[in-house]
């Protein structure tokens, strides 16, 4: 199978690196000739300014969000399998059209929600037990990335946790968000998002581009334990406790605290994502993150933006 990467920015370069290591990279595309040549030379593949100049079976689209729809639509119409970096599309209508078109053409359409492939998310997906999850939360903060110009913090990095929380818990019924912009000229650069899931559970996301330290954490509170995971370190810590109370001295209660620290097998999420996409093509099945998943993440993120602008809770269709 021949796979090309369209867009040679930060994510495009990494997609090219992993695909090259897997033995699938057959070319790179970018309107910036200098950048395209640089990446192509590094991985010893041809480059082009347009996908039409190359021979391939599938493509990874790692260009600015506003270009995703046109590129993906053209490729799907040509019978090419497509993995679109998040956020999936600029609008809901564009996403819906691509999903229908891929279905008509019998094409694999995946969306690059990379954190679903992080070992800590896989761990919590297996651990997540029906009935005893109380709440779930995520913190994704770092300094302002100069490379981002077309979306705000919710659509850029907050959408990662929107997808993960939905994946681990249930469909989202309503969203309430607060935030604003401090350093970004056009879009919000900090937000706190409360998610109400259809199964009655709640989730919370804190995200910003204002913190000098890069933090990527996920935590879940159950009725019998508390679990926290670190996306970067790929470790999980599970805490449980038992209290012994002396009825004659309630101020001298003893707490037996049990903390288990688990270092997970370190794996590169991007590699797992691309292996899943390639496997979906080869085995004629849906990828872990489908176009429908990418579309729901956009719907929830847009609901968060509407809530942020109106100050009211917004229902998710």
N, C-alpha and C positions, 0 to 999 in steps of 0.2 A: 504494500500500500504506500502511495506517495502522499505526503502531507506538506502543505506550505503554511507559512505564517505570514499574515497580512498585518503590517504595523510592526516597526522595530524599535518601539520605545522600551521602557523598563520591562513591562510584562512580555512584550513580544520577544525580546532578547532571551528571556528565561524560557519561554515556550520553545524557542529555537534550540536552546541549549539542551533541554530535556529530550525533545524529539530527535535531535542529532544523536544523543547518547543511546536512545532506544533503537536507532537505525531507520527512522521513518522520515526525517526531514529531507524534502526534495527541492526547497527553494524558499526565498523570502521576498516579500513585496513591500515597497514603501515609495511614496511620492518624493521623499527626500533621498535623492540618488546617493549622496555621500554616506548616509546612515545605512542604506540598504546594502551598498557595496562592502561596508565595514563588517556587517553581520554575515553576509554571504561568504566573504573571504575567511572569516574565522571558522566557519563550519563547512567550508569547501562545497558550497552549493550555488546554483545560479540565482540571480536576483532579477527583479523586474519592477516597473512602476505600476503595472496592472496585472491582476491574476490571469487574464486572458493570454498573456505571453508565456505562461508556464504550463506544463503537463502535470496534473495531479488528480487525486481521488477525493481528498478532504482538505479542509482549511481551518485554521484557527484565526479568528478575527480579534485582533488586539489593538484596535484603532480607537479614537475618541468616540464616545457614546452616540453622538449625533450622526455618525457615519455607519453604525451597525446595520440599520435596516436596509439601506440601499445595497450594501455589500452582500449581506446574507441573502437577500431576495434574489439577486443576480446569480449567486452561486447555487442556491437551491433549485432555481429554474434550470440550471445546467446539469442537475443531477449530482451535485457535490455535497458530501456530508460536511456539516459545519459545527464548530464549537465557538460560541460567541462569548467573549469576556463580559463580566458583569460591569455595570448594569446592562441587562439584556437589550433593551431598546430605549429610545427617548420617550416613547409614548405607549400607552396600553394598546391602542388600535394597531400600531406597528407590530407589536409582539403577537397579537392575536392573528394577524395576517400571516406572519412567518410560521406560526404553529400549524395553521391550516394548510399552508403551501407545502410544508415539510411532510405533512400527513398524506397529501395528495401525491407527492412525488416519491413517497416511501423512503424518505431521507432521515438519517439520524441528526437530530438537532439538540445540541447540548449547550448549557450555559456555565460559564466559569466561576461558580461559587466555590472557590478553592477550599474554604474552611470546612466544608462538609467532609473533606478528605483528610483533615487533620486527625491523627490518632486519638486525641482526647474526645473528639466528637463521636468517633466510632465507639470508643469506650462507653461514653454516656448513653449512646443509643442502645447498647446492649444492656446497660445497667438500668435504664429508665423503666420503671415498673408501673403498670396501670394502677391508679387509685391512690398512691401514697406520695406523689410529688405535690409539694405545697406551692413553691414558687421557683422561678428560674431567673437568672440575671447575667448580664455580660458587661464588660468594660473594655472599650477599644479606643484608646487615646494616644496621641503622639503630637509632634510638632507639625507645623504647616508644610504641606508638600507643594513646592512650586510647580510641579508637573501638572497639577490638577487645575483646570480652568473652566470646564464645561458643566460641572455639577458641584453641589455642596457636600458637606460631610455626611449627611444622612444617606445620600445616594451613592457616595463613593465608598466609605468604609462601614457606615451603619448598616447598610444593606447586607453585609456579611452576617451580622448577628441576627438580623431579621430572618434571614433564611435558616440559620442554624436553630434558632428558638422554635420556629415553625416546624422544622424537621423533627426536633426532639419532643415537642409537646402536642400540637394540634393546629388546625386552621385558626387564623386570627379573626375575631369578630369585630373588635373595635380598637382604636388607637388614640392615645392622648400624648401630645408632645409639647415640650417647652424648649426654647433655645434662642439663638440669634447669631449675629455676626459681629465680630470684634476686629479681626485682622483681614478677613476676606472682603474684597470690595463689593462683590455681587451676591454671593450665596452664604447660607448659614455655615458657621464653623464650629458650633457647639450645640448639642441637643441632648435632652433626656427624654426617652421614649417609654411609655407604659403600654404594654400590649395586653388586651383581654382576649383569651382564647375561647373557642367555642365549647370546650369541655369544662369551663368555669375556672381554669387556672389563670394566673397572672405572670407576666414577665416584664423585666425592666432592662433597658439598654442605656448606657452612658457612653457617649462618643464625642470626641472633639479633636481639633487640630491645634490645640493651645497648650498641651502638656509637653514639657521638654523631655520627659521620659516616655519611652514606648511601652505601653501596657496592653496585653491581650489576654483577658481572663474570662472564664465562664464558671458560674457556680449554680448549684442546685440544692434546694432545701427539701428534704423528705421528712416524713413523720418520725423516722428513726435514725436519721443521720444527715450530715451536711457534707457535700462534695464540691471541691473546687479544682479546676483544671487550668493549666497555663498553656496557651497555644504555642508560645515561643519555645519554652523549655520542654514541652510535651511530657508533663508530669501531672498526676492527679493525686489529691490528698482527700481522704475520707475520714471524717470525724464523727464519733458517736460517744455518748456519755450515759452514765447511770448514777443517779443521786441516791444517797443513803441519808435519811432524815431521822434525827433523834426527836421524838415527839415532845421530849421534855426540854429540848434546847434547839429550836428551829434556826438559831443563828449560827449553829455549828454543823451545818449540813456538809457532808463529804461528797465530792463529785469524782467519780472514776471516769477519766477522759481517755478515750482510745483513739489514737490518730495513726492512720496507715498512709504512708507516702509511697506512691507507686510511680517509678520511672518507666514510662512506656517505651516500647521499641521505637527509636527515632526513625521517621520516614519523611521524605519530602512530599508534602501534600500535592504540589504541582505534578509530580511524577505519577502519583496515584490517580489524579484527575485525568491525565492524558492516557494512562493505561486503561482506565475505565471507558473513556471515549473511544479508543481504538478497539477495545473489546466489544463495545456495543455495535460497532460497524461490522466487525468480523463475525459476531454471533447473531446479528440481526435482532437486537433487543434494545430496549430503552436505556439510556445512560442513567447514572444515579441522579444527576440534576438535569431535568428535562426543560424544554422550552416553557412548559406550563409552570414549573417551579420558578423559573426566572421571571415569568410574568407576574406570579403572585407576589414575589419579593418587591417588584416595582409597584404593584397596587398598594401594598402595605406602606412602602416608603412614601408614596405620593399622599396616602392618607395621613401619614405623620407630618408631611409638609403642610397639608391643608390645616391640620390641627394646630401646628405651630403658628400659622398665619391668622387663624380665627380665634385661638384660645379655647376651642371646644373639642370635645371628643368626637371622633369621626368613625362611622361604621365602615367596615370593609366589605365590598360586594364580592 
